[in-house]
Amino acid sequence: MTFEHNTLEQVTTWVNAGHVNDFPENGGSTISHDGDQIAVFNFTVLNKWFATQNLCPHKKQMILSRGIIGTEGETPKVACPYHKKTFSLETGENLNGCEDSIETFPIKIEDDTVFVGLYEKK
């Protein structure tokens, strides 16, 4: 499955994901919203935040938030802890080139609160 990457202007809802201290440094955690699981990553080495679907498309397991984050060249990535498939945290592209991409979401930080931008479901 390939996702159409929405733009920031298409965000319909900003969801409060928690306080910045609720998320591990250089790791991820899961939030739930309307039955969906979203992986939120605090990539402190790069001083950036990312959000993706939590579902790994390879074996359909809710596991990406526990994945290993790093970079491939200049691309921030997450590796599924079970299958080692890697995905761009910026675009969701499968960096192995052999599986589906993942959905990504914008993040903003306001007053030490993390917000995830969601889009209207089609």
VODRENDO-175569 format. One line per field, with one value per residue: residue number from 1; residue in one letter; x negated, y, z of N, C-alpha, C in turn. Coordinates in nm, 2 decimals. Each point is the difference from the previous one (the first is absolute). Layout:
BEGIN
nr	NUM/... $
rest	A/... $
nc1	X/... $
nc2	Y/... $
nc3	Z/... $
cac1	X/... $
cac2	Y/... $
cac3	Z/... $
cc1	X/... $
cc2	Y/... $
cc3	Z/... $
This chain:
BEGIN
nr	1/2/3/4/5/6/7/8/9/10/11/12/13/14/15/16/17/18/19/20/21/22/23/24/25/26/27/28/29/30/31/32/33/34/35/36/37/38/39/40/41/42/43/44/45/46/47/48/49/50/51/52/53/54/55/56/57/58/59/60/61/62/63/64/65/66/67/68/69/70/71/72/73/74/75/76/77/78/79/80/81/82/83/84/85/86/87/88/89/90/91/92/93/94/95/96/97/98/99/100/101/102/103/104/105/106/107/108/109/110/111/112/113/114/115/116/117/118/119/120/121/122 $
rest	M/T/F/E/H/N/T/L/E/Q/V/T/T/W/V/N/A/G/H/V/N/D/F/P/E/N/G/G/S/T/I/S/H/D/G/D/Q/I/A/V/F/N/F/T/V/L/N/K/W/F/A/T/Q/N/L/C/P/H/K/K/Q/M/I/L/S/R/G/I/I/G/T/E/G/E/T/P/K/V/A/C/P/Y/H/K/K/T/F/S/L/E/T/G/E/N/L/N/G/C/E/D/S/I/E/T/F/P/I/K/I/E/D/D/T/V/F/V/G/L/Y/E/K/K $
nc1	-0.08/0.03/-0.05/0.11/-0.11/0.07/0.05/-0.08/0.03/-0.02/-0.08/0.08/-0.09/-0.03/-0.05/0.04/-0.12/-0.02/-0.06/-0.09/0.01/0.12/-0.09/-0.05/-0.11/-0.02/0.13/0.09/0.13/0.10/0.08/0.12/0.06/0.13/-0.06/-0.07/-0.11/-0.06/-0.11/-0.04/-0.09/-0.08/-0.04/-0.04/-0.06/0.11/0.04/0.06/0.12/0.05/0.10/0.02/0.06/0.06/0.08/-0.08/-0.01/-0.12/0.01/0.04/-0.11/0.06/-0.10/0.03/0.09/-0.02/0.01/-0.11/-0.02/-0.02/-0.10/0.05/-0.13/0.07/0.05/0.08/-0.02/0.09/-0.06/0.09/0.03/0.10/0.03/-0.04/0.13/-0.05/0.05/0.01/-0.05/-0.06/-0.02/-0.05/-0.09/0.02/-0.10/0.07/0.10/0.04/0.03/0.12/0.04/-0.03/0.11/-0.03/-0.03/0.04/-0.10/0.06/-0.09/0.09/-0.07/-0.09/0.10/0.01/0.02/0.10/-0.04/0.13/0.04/0.09/0.06/-0.05 $
nc2	-0.12/0.10/0.09/0.07/0.07/0.02/0.12/0.08/0.06/-0.13/0.03/-0.09/-0.07/0.08/-0.12/0.02/-0.02/0.11/0.00/0.09/0.01/-0.01/0.05/-0.12/0.04/0.04/0.01/-0.10/0.04/-0.06/0.07/0.01/0.00/0.00/-0.08/0.11/-0.08/0.10/-0.02/0.05/0.06/0.00/0.05/-0.01/-0.10/0.00/0.00/-0.12/0.02/-0.12/-0.02/-0.13/-0.08/-0.07/-0.02/-0.10/0.04/-0.04/0.00/0.13/0.03/0.03/0.04/0.08/0.03/-0.13/0.05/-0.03/0.12/0.05/-0.01/0.03/0.03/0.09/-0.12/0.06/-0.11/-0.09/-0.10/-0.07/-0.01/-0.05/0.09/0.10/0.01/0.08/0.11/0.09/0.06/0.05/-0.10/-0.09/0.04/-0.12/0.01/-0.11/0.08/-0.08/0.09/0.00/0.12/0.09/0.02/0.12/0.07/0.12/0.07/0.05/0.09/0.01/0.09/-0.07/0.03/-0.13/0.05/-0.09/0.04/0.00/-0.09/0.06/-0.10/-0.06 $
nc3	0.00/-0.08/0.08/-0.02/-0.02/0.11/-0.02/0.06/-0.12/-0.02/0.10/0.05/0.06/0.11/0.02/0.12/-0.03/0.07/0.11/-0.03/0.13/-0.06/-0.08/-0.02/0.04/-0.13/0.02/0.01/-0.01/0.05/-0.08/0.06/-0.12/0.05/0.08/-0.04/-0.03/0.07/-0.07/0.12/-0.08/0.11/-0.12/0.13/-0.06/-0.07/0.12/-0.03/-0.03/0.01/-0.09/0.02/-0.09/0.09/-0.10/0.02/-0.13/0.05/0.13/-0.03/0.06/0.11/-0.07/-0.10/0.09/0.00/-0.12/-0.07/0.05/-0.12/-0.07/-0.12/0.00/-0.06/-0.03/0.08/0.07/-0.01/0.08/-0.06/0.13/-0.07/-0.11/0.06/-0.04/-0.09/0.07/-0.10/0.10/-0.11/-0.09/0.08/-0.10/-0.06/0.09/0.02/-0.04/0.10/0.08/0.06/-0.03/0.09/0.07/-0.03/0.12/-0.02/0.06/0.11/0.05/0.10/0.07/-0.06/-0.09/-0.02/-0.12/-0.03/-0.12/0.00/-0.10/-0.07/0.06/-0.11 $
cac1	0.08/-0.07/0.08/-0.01/-0.05/0.08/-0.08/0.03/0.12/0.11/0.03/0.13/0.01/-0.13/0.03/-0.09/-0.07/-0.06/-0.11/-0.13/-0.07/0.07/-0.06/-0.14/-0.10/-0.04/0.09/0.14/0.10/0.13/0.12/0.12/0.10/0.11/-0.03/-0.12/-0.12/-0.10/-0.13/-0.06/-0.14/-0.08/-0.13/-0.08/-0.13/0.03/0.09/0.12/0.11/0.06/0.11/0.04/0.08/-0.07/0.01/-0.10/0.07/-0.05/0.08/0.12/-0.01/-0.01/-0.14/-0.10/-0.04/-0.11/-0.11/-0.13/-0.01/-0.14/0.00/-0.06/-0.05/0.06/0.14/0.04/0.07/0.04/0.00/0.09/-0.08/0.02/-0.03/-0.12/0.03/-0.03/0.09/-0.03/0.09/0.05/0.09/0.06/-0.05/-0.07/-0.14/-0.05/0.05/0.07/0.13/0.08/-0.04/0.08/0.05/-0.07/0.09/-0.08/-0.01/-0.04/-0.02/0.04/-0.01/-0.05/0.10/-0.01/0.12/-0.01/0.10/0.07/0.07/0.14/-0.01/0.07 $
cac2	0.12/0.12/0.11/0.13/0.08/0.13/0.12/0.06/0.08/-0.10/-0.05/0.04/-0.01/-0.02/-0.08/0.01/-0.13/-0.01/0.09/-0.05/-0.09/-0.13/-0.08/-0.03/0.06/-0.09/-0.12/0.02/-0.04/-0.01/0.06/-0.06/0.10/-0.05/-0.14/-0.01/0.01/0.09/0.00/0.13/-0.01/0.11/-0.02/0.11/0.02/0.09/0.11/0.00/-0.09/-0.06/-0.08/-0.09/-0.10/-0.09/-0.13/-0.04/-0.06/-0.13/-0.11/0.06/0.01/0.13/-0.01/0.10/0.09/-0.07/-0.02/0.06/0.12/0.04/0.07/-0.07/0.12/0.11/-0.03/-0.06/-0.12/-0.09/-0.14/-0.09/-0.08/-0.14/-0.04/0.08/0.08/0.14/0.10/0.14/0.07/0.12/-0.02/-0.13/-0.09/-0.12/0.02/-0.13/0.00/-0.13/-0.01/0.12/0.12/0.02/0.13/0.09/0.10/0.12/0.02/0.14/0.01/0.13/0.00/-0.13/-0.10/-0.06/-0.02/-0.07/0.04/-0.11/0.04/-0.06/-0.14/0.00 $
cac3	0.00/-0.01/0.06/-0.06/0.11/0.01/0.04/0.13/-0.01/0.00/0.14/0.04/0.15/0.07/0.12/0.11/0.02/0.13/0.04/-0.06/0.09/-0.01/-0.11/0.03/-0.09/-0.10/-0.01/-0.04/0.08/-0.07/0.04/-0.07/-0.03/-0.08/-0.04/-0.07/0.08/-0.07/0.07/0.01/0.03/0.04/-0.06/0.06/-0.06/-0.11/0.05/-0.08/0.04/-0.11/0.03/-0.11/0.05/0.09/-0.06/-0.10/-0.10/-0.04/0.06/0.06/0.15/0.06/0.06/-0.04/0.11/0.07/-0.10/0.02/-0.09/-0.05/-0.13/-0.12/-0.06/0.07/0.02/0.13/-0.03/0.10/-0.04/0.07/0.09/-0.03/-0.13/-0.04/-0.12/0.04/-0.06/0.02/0.10/-0.06/-0.10/0.02/-0.10/0.04/-0.05/-0.06/-0.13/-0.03/0.07/0.00/0.08/0.11/0.01/0.09/0.04/0.05/0.14/0.05/0.14/0.05/0.15/0.04/-0.03/-0.14/-0.08/-0.13/-0.10/-0.07/-0.12/-0.01/-0.07/-0.12 $
cc1	-0.09/0.09/-0.02/-0.04/0.07/-0.10/0.05/0.13/0.13/0.03/0.14/0.01/-0.14/0.03/-0.12/-0.06/-0.06/-0.11/-0.13/-0.07/0.07/-0.06/-0.15/-0.09/-0.05/0.07/0.14/0.09/0.13/0.11/0.11/0.10/0.10/-0.03/-0.12/-0.12/-0.10/-0.13/-0.06/-0.15/-0.06/-0.14/-0.10/-0.13/0.01/0.08/0.13/0.10/0.07/0.12/0.04/0.11/-0.08/0.00/-0.11/0.07/-0.04/0.08/0.12/-0.01/-0.02/-0.13/-0.09/-0.05/-0.12/-0.12/-0.12/-0.01/-0.15/0.01/-0.06/-0.04/0.06/0.15/0.02/0.08/0.04/-0.01/0.09/-0.09/0.01/-0.06/-0.12/0.03/-0.01/0.09/-0.05/0.10/0.06/0.11/0.08/-0.04/-0.07/-0.14/-0.06/0.05/0.08/0.14/0.08/-0.06/0.09/0.05/-0.07/0.10/-0.09/0.01/-0.03/-0.01/0.04/0.00/-0.03/0.11/-0.02/0.13/-0.03/0.11/0.07/0.08/0.14/-0.02/0.09/0.09 $
cc2	0.12/0.11/0.13/0.09/0.14/0.11/0.05/0.08/-0.09/-0.05/0.05/0.00/-0.01/-0.07/0.02/-0.14/-0.01/0.11/-0.06/-0.10/-0.14/-0.09/-0.02/0.07/-0.10/-0.13/0.04/-0.04/0.00/0.08/-0.06/0.12/-0.06/-0.14/-0.02/0.01/0.08/-0.01/0.14/-0.02/0.13/-0.03/0.11/0.02/0.10/0.12/0.01/-0.10/-0.06/-0.09/-0.09/-0.09/-0.10/-0.14/-0.03/-0.07/-0.14/-0.12/0.05/0.00/0.15/0.01/0.11/0.10/-0.05/-0.02/0.08/0.12/0.03/0.08/-0.09/0.12/0.12/-0.03/-0.06/-0.12/-0.08/-0.14/-0.08/-0.09/-0.15/-0.04/0.08/0.08/0.15/0.09/0.14/0.06/0.13/-0.03/-0.14/-0.10/-0.11/0.01/-0.13/-0.02/-0.12/-0.01/0.13/0.11/0.01/0.15/0.09/0.12/0.12/0.00/0.14/-0.01/0.14/-0.01/-0.14/-0.11/-0.05/-0.01/-0.07/0.04/-0.11/0.06/-0.07/-0.13/0.00/-0.13 $
cc3	0.00/0.05/-0.08/0.12/0.00/0.04/0.13/-0.01/0.00/0.14/0.04/0.16/0.05/0.13/0.10/0.03/0.14/0.02/-0.07/0.09/0.00/-0.10/0.02/-0.10/-0.09/-0.01/-0.03/0.11/-0.08/0.06/-0.07/-0.02/-0.09/-0.05/-0.08/0.09/-0.09/0.08/-0.01/0.04/0.04/-0.03/0.05/-0.06/-0.12/0.05/-0.08/0.05/-0.13/0.05/-0.12/0.05/0.08/-0.07/-0.10/-0.11/-0.04/0.06/0.08/0.15/0.04/0.08/-0.03/0.11/0.08/-0.09/0.04/-0.10/-0.02/-0.13/-0.11/-0.09/0.08/0.04/0.14/-0.02/0.13/-0.06/0.09/0.09/-0.03/-0.13/-0.06/-0.13/0.05/-0.08/0.03/0.10/-0.06/-0.10/0.01/-0.10/0.06/-0.06/-0.05/-0.14/-0.03/0.06/-0.01/0.08/0.13/0.00/0.10/0.03/0.05/0.15/0.03/0.15/0.04/0.15/0.06/-0.01/-0.14/-0.06/-0.13/-0.09/-0.07/-0.11/0.01/-0.08/-0.12/-0.01 $
